[in-house]
């Protein structure tokens, strides 16, 4: 039976390759965590109540509808979703399906939107006038 002797410092010290693997593993773990945090950076898209024609850029506004156009028949306050599927753009006559919703991006992490005094769910354009009214300098 062979006797076991205690390992020397040289034998227990990690090799250069093992050190590189540890560093690489640590860098990969940090990169994974950074990517995970970036994936949470989802911004809320808030509807403006407007829809834009992708053909001619005419804008349907829920507040104005199409009454300002000659022959317009839709009453103000009618949501775009309630328009008939055969409704068409009053300027270029493409169908309703050719419109895209106009949205505003609310800055900040989506997970934080419900916090604060309602300021986290405001667009930048809404925050500035609110801040000016609170601090009249």
Residue, then its C-alpha position, 0 to 999 in steps of 0.5 A: x500500500x502506498x503512503x499518501x503524502x500531503x500535497x505541496x503548494x505547487x500541486x494545489x495551486x491552480x494552473x494558468x488555464x484554470x485561472x483563465x477559465x475562472x476569469x472567463x466564467x466570471x466575465x460570462x456570468x457578468x455579461x449574462x446578468x447585464x443582458x438580463x437587466x437590459x431585457x427588463x428595460x421595456x417601455x410602455x407604449x401609451x395610445x394617443x387616440x390617433x391613427x395614421x394612414x400608412x399611405x398618405x399620413x392623414x391622421x384620424x383623431x378620436x376627438x375630431x373624427x373625420x367631420x372636418x373632411x367634406x363628406x365625413x360621417x363619423x361623430x367626434x369621440x368615436x374610437x377607431x376600433x368602432x369604425x366599420x371595417x370598410x371605412x376608408x381614409x377620406x384623403x386616399x381611400x385606403x381601407x381601415x386596415x392600412x392605419x397604424x396606431x400612434x403611440x407615445x413611449x413612456x420612459x423608464x422601466x415597465x416594472x416601475x410604472x405603477x410606483x410614485x404619485x402617477x409621474x411614472x406613467x406620464x409621457x415626457x410631454x406631460x411631465x414638463x408642464x406638470x413640473x413647471x406648474x409645481x415650481x413657478x420660478 
